[in-house]
Amino acid sequence: MLKAAYLRIAALLFLTTGVLAAGSMSGSAAAATQQGCPVGGYAIVACPVTNDAVIRAAVATRLAGSVSSACCVVDVQVCNGAVTLRGQVDSIGRIDLATILAWSVRGVACVSNQLTVSPASTSDMALVVGVKNALGRQVFVSRQIRVQASDGVVQLTGAVATDYDREQAGLVAASVEGVATVYNNLSVLDDPGGLF
């Protein structure tokens, strides 16, 4: 009885090894290896109904508008259900979002996210920090000032107590190194007592 069980296991291993060897020699697997497929040459069927073109279109559609845009183009490549994302985005959060959205597509076997944060976005983040630090050193600053930056252009939004504070906030922001233009969209509160 035990000998029969060993024979069945040996036969199963032999058949499995034979199927894998035959699969690795097939034309589609050899073509996948020549195309630089990240799967290593084995044809993996992620979903029998969904092919790579359908997966690529679905991933690109999901990324459009939320991760990929006119300024941040994401290149989507698919090989046997393995999705590769390349390009630059404007934040680390968008890199994580791209991975989640790609995995949510039916038929995706794995995701290789090679997206990076664009250098312009990195300098914009440093600019925001610099402006916030400069504003934070001022007596008039409230916590209601929000700072945004894009390519050296800084936008201030929120509320301050007086017109003088509004003007000073714009001047302080403009004095920070790297700031080319300041859009001062701060509003002045009618009741400065509620600000502090």
C-alpha positions in Angstrom: 0.0 0.0 0.0 2.8 2.4 0.9 4.7 1.4 -2.2 1.7 2.3 -4.4 1.4 5.7 -2.8 5.1 6.4 -3.5 4.6 5.3 -7.1 1.7 7.7 -7.5 3.7 10.6 -6.1 6.7 9.8 -8.3 4.4 9.6 -11.4 2.8 13.0 -10.4 6.2 14.6 -10.0 7.3 13.1 -13.4 4.2 14.5 -15.1 4.5 17.9 -13.5 8.2 18.2 -14.4 7.4 17.1 -18.0 4.6 19.7 -18.3 6.8 22.5 -17.0 9.7 21.4 -19.3 7.3 21.3 -22.3 5.8 24.7 -21.3 9.2 26.3 -21.1 10.1 25.1 -24.6 6.8 26.3 -26.2 6.9 29.0 -28.8 4.9 31.5 -26.8 7.2 31.2 -23.8 10.3 31.6 -26.0 8.7 34.7 -27.6 7.9 36.1 -24.2 11.5 35.7 -23.1 12.7 37.5 -26.3 10.3 40.4 -25.6 11.9 40.9 -22.2 8.9 39.5 -20.2 9.5 39.8 -16.5 7.9 36.5 -15.8 11.1 34.6 -16.8 9.9 32.8 -19.9 7.0 30.7 -18.5 3.6 31.5 -20.0 1.4 32.4 -17.0 -2.3 32.7 -17.7 -3.6 35.3 -15.2 -7.2 35.1 -16.5 -8.2 32.9 -19.4 -10.6 35.6 -20.8 -8.4 38.7 -20.4 -5.4 39.3 -22.6 -2.5 41.7 -22.1 -4.0 44.4 -24.4 -7.3 44.4 -22.4 -5.4 44.5 -19.1 -3.2 47.4 -20.4 -6.2 49.4 -21.5 -8.0 48.8 -18.2 -5.0 49.8 -16.1 -4.4 53.0 -18.2 -8.1 53.9 -17.9 -8.0 53.5 -14.1 -4.8 55.6 -13.8 -6.1 58.4 -16.1 -6.9 61.5 -14.2 -6.1 60.2 -10.7 -2.4 59.3 -11.3 -1.6 59.9 -14.9 -2.2 63.4 -16.4 -0.8 65.7 -19.1 2.1 66.6 -17.0 2.7 63.2 -15.4 2.5 60.5 -18.0 2.5 56.9 -16.8 3.7 54.2 -19.2 1.8 50.9 -18.7 3.3 47.7 -20.1 1.8 44.2 -19.7 3.3 40.8 -20.4 1.4 37.7 -19.4 -0.6 39.6 -16.8 2.5 41.2 -15.2 2.0 45.0 -15.2 5.0 47.4 -15.2 4.4 51.1 -14.5 7.1 53.6 -15.5 7.2 57.4 -15.5 7.1 60.3 -13.1 4.3 61.5 -10.8 4.0 64.5 -8.5 3.9 62.7 -5.1 4.7 59.5 -3.3 1.0 59.1 -2.6 0.3 58.8 -6.3 2.9 56.1 -6.6 1.0 54.0 -4.0 -2.3 54.8 -5.6 -1.0 53.6 -9.0 -0.1 50.2 -7.4 -3.5 49.9 -5.8 -5.4 50.8 -9.0 -3.3 48.5 -11.2 -3.9 45.5 -8.8 -7.6 46.2 -8.9 -7.8 45.3 -12.6 -9.0 41.8 -13.3 -6.3 39.5 -14.8 -3.3 41.3 -13.2 -0.8 38.7 -11.9 1.7 41.1 -10.5 2.6 44.8 -10.5 6.1 46.2 -10.8 5.8 49.9 -9.9 8.9 51.8 -11.2 7.3 55.3 -10.9 9.3 58.1 -9.4 8.5 61.5 -8.0 9.4 64.2 -10.5 12.2 66.5 -9.5 10.0 69.6 -10.1 7.6 68.3 -7.5 10.4 67.7 -5.1 11.6 71.3 -5.4 8.0 72.5 -5.1 7.7 70.6 -1.8 10.9 72.2 -0.5 9.5 75.6 -1.6 6.3 75.0 0.4 8.3 74.0 3.4 10.5 77.1 3.1 7.5 79.5 2.7 5.7 77.9 5.7 8.9 78.2 7.8 9.3 81.8 6.9 5.6 82.6 7.6 5.9 80.6 10.9 8.6 83.0 12.1 6.2 86.0 11.8 4.0 87.3 14.6 0.9 87.9 12.4 0.7 84.4 11.0 -2.4 82.3 11.7 -2.7 78.6 11.2 -5.3 79.3 8.5 -2.7 80.1 5.8 -2.3 77.3 3.3 0.7 77.3 0.9 0.8 75.6 -2.5 3.7 75.8 -5.0 4.2 74.8 -8.6 7.4 75.6 -10.7 8.3 78.5 -8.4 4.8 80.0 -8.3 3.5 80.2 -4.7 -0.2 80.5 -3.9 -1.4 81.6 -0.4 -4.9 80.9 0.6 -6.7 81.1 3.9 -7.4 84.0 6.3 -5.5 86.6 8.3 -6.6 89.3 10.8 -5.8 92.5 8.9 -4.9 93.9 5.5 -1.4 94.6 6.8 -1.0 90.9 7.7 -2.2 89.9 4.3 0.4 92.2 2.6 3.2 91.1 4.9 2.5 87.4 4.3 2.8 88.0 0.5 6.1 89.9 1.0 7.5 87.2 3.3 6.6 84.4 0.8 8.2 86.4 -2.0 11.4 86.8 0.0 12.0 83.0 0.1 14.7 81.8 -2.2 13.3 80.0 -5.3 9.9 81.9 -5.3 9.3 83.5 -8.7 5.7 84.7 -8.2 3.3 84.9 -5.3 -0.5 84.8 -5.7 -1.8 86.2 -2.5 -5.4 84.9 -2.2 -5.6 85.5 1.5 -8.8 86.9 2.9 -9.1 89.3 5.8 -11.4 88.2 8.7 -14.0 90.7 9.8 -13.6 89.7 13.4 -9.9 89.3 14.3 -10.9 88.2 17.8 -11.9 84.8 16.5 -8.6 84.2 14.8 -6.5 83.7 17.9 
